[in-house]
Amino acid sequence: MVKRFNRPFTQQEAISETAIARVTEILHTGRLHRYNTVSGETCEASLLEEEFARWQGVKYCLAIASGGQALQIALRAAGLKPGDKVLANAYTLAPVPGAIFAVGGQPVLVEIDDNWHTDIDDLRSKAEQSNAKYFLLSHMRGHIADMDTIVAVCKEFDICLIEDCAHTMGAKWKGTRSGNFGDIACFSTQTYKHLNSGEGGFLTTNNPEYAARAVIGSGSYMLYGSHGAIPPEEVFQKVRLEIPNCSARMDNLRAAILREQLPDLKENARRWNVRYRILETGFAAAPGLTMVERKQHEEFVGSSIQFKAPGIGREKIPDFLTRCAERGVEIKWFGGEEPVAFTSRYDSWHYLGEMDPLPNTIRVLSTTCDMRVPLTFSEQDCRDIVEIVSDEAAIFKTSVATNG
Ligand SMILES: *Cc1c(COP(=O)(O)O)cnc(C)c1O
C-alpha cells in the first residue's frame, strides 16, 4: 500500500477557550472599536500594544489591521514621499511590493544569494547607484541575513531600514530579536503567521516621531492618547497633521485573541522547531534534495521549510510536486512562471513596470521548494511527510540519472 498523508497544510491550532471566553465577554459589551471605551477602561488593543512592546523589547508599538498595512504606514511614517526609491529584496511575498506601490514608492529590487538572504554586494551597489533612502527588508520564510553587515551598509548610505518580520516574529539573530535591528519593524498576525487573529499586525519602533506618525496614520483621529505604547504628547503635537488617516486600526476582538496567544509564542516556536528538525534531517537525506544549513547565530522559528531540488531539476520539479500532492503532501515552488496561491515571483508584479533582470534570484528560486509546517502536525506526521517526499524524490532522481 502506498502511504498517503491526509492532513491539511493550512490547518492552524484552535483558538483557546480562554481567548474565546474573553472575546465573548467583549461581544456582550458591544464595544469592539478600540476608541469605544467607558470611563476608566483601557481597551484590549492598547493593553496588547503594551504587552507586545514589552515582549519585543521596544519603546513603541502600534497594533494594526494587517501586516501589509503596517508596511505601508511604516514607509509613510519614515517620511517616504511619492517617487522616492525603496530597496527591497526580490524574494518576498506580494504585500511587500504592494505596500511600496501603494505609497507611491519606486522599488529597487535586490538580488538574493544561495541561502535566500539579501545579496549584500548587490545591496551595496544598488544603494550606491539608486541613492535610495529606504530599505524594506523581508526576512523571507524566516531566513535572516547577516544583520551586522546590513545595518552597516544602511548606516554608510544613510538608509532607513524597515524590517518585514512577517516570518520572524519570535526569531533572533546573534541574540537580538528580529525587528530590533532597523528603524521600524512590521509584523503580521494573519492566520498563517506566528500569532493568529485572522488578520492583524504590529508596527514597532524606538523612534518617537515614527511612532507618533504611525499611530496617526493608522487612523487614530485625535484619540491617539489612549494608545498603549506611545511617545509623549509633545511628539504628537509636532507630527499630528503630517500624515493621512489610512484607517487600519486593530479592533478589540482581535486584540483579545492575540493577548491570549502571546504568552505561548516562545513555547510554540520550540514546537515548530522540533517539527522543522525532523523534516530538515529527512529532506537532507532524500535523493536529489538539498537543505541550506541554518547558521549558528540564527534562532529561527520553523513555521515553514524550504529546500532545493537540484537533483530533480527545474523541468521535472512540477511533476515531482504533483506526485507529492497526489499523496497528500502540499509543496509550493517558487520557480514557476505564473503566480500560484500565495506564491509569486518578482517578475509577476507587472504593476511595478519594467524591472531590471535579477538572474541570481531567478536561478535560486528555480529549484526552491517551500512547505508550511502547521502546529497541528505531530512529529509522526513529519516523519510520514519525509517518507513520502523521499520516495517520490527517489523516482525522479533515478529517472534523471538514467536519462543522463
Ligand atoms: C504575510 C506577509 C505580509 C503581510 O501580512 P498580512 O498581514 O497578510 O497583510 C508581509 N510580508 C510577508 C513576507 C508576508 O509573508
The ligand as a Tripos MOL2 file, in Angstrom:
@<TRIPOS>MOLECULE
LIG
   15    15     1     0     0
SMALL
NO_CHARGES

@<TRIPOS>ATOM
      1 C1          2.0520   37.7580    5.2650 C.3       1 LIG1
      2 C2          3.1270   38.6400    4.8590 C.ar      1 LIG1
      3 C3          2.9950   40.0200    4.8400 C.ar      1 LIG1
      4 C4          1.7050   40.7640    5.0580 C.3       1 LIG1
      5 O1          0.9370   40.3820    6.0570 O.3       1 LIG1
      6 P1         -0.6780   40.4830    6.0050 P.3       1 LIG1
      7 O2         -0.9800   40.5550    7.4620 O.co2     1 LIG1
      8 O3         -1.1860   39.2890    5.3160 O.co2     1 LIG1
      9 O4         -1.0130   41.7680    5.3130 O.co2     1 LIG1
     10 C5          4.0970   40.7770    4.5050 C.ar      1 LIG1
     11 N1          5.2760   40.2050    4.1830 N.ar      1 LIG1
     12 C6          5.4360   38.8820    4.1640 C.ar      1 LIG1
     13 C7          6.7730   38.3320    3.8150 C.3       1 LIG1
     14 C8          4.3720   38.0570    4.4930 C.ar      1 LIG1
     15 O5          4.5150   36.7370    4.4440 O.3       1 LIG1
@<TRIPOS>BOND
     1     1     2 1
     2     2     3 ar
     3     2    14 ar
     4     3     4 1
     5     3    10 ar
     6     4     5 1
     7     5     6 1
     8     6     7 2
     9     6     8 1
    10     6     9 1
    11    10    11 ar
    12    11    12 ar
    13    12    13 1
    14    12    14 ar
    15    14    15 1
@<TRIPOS>SUBSTRUCTURE
     1 LIG1         1 GROUP 0 **** ****
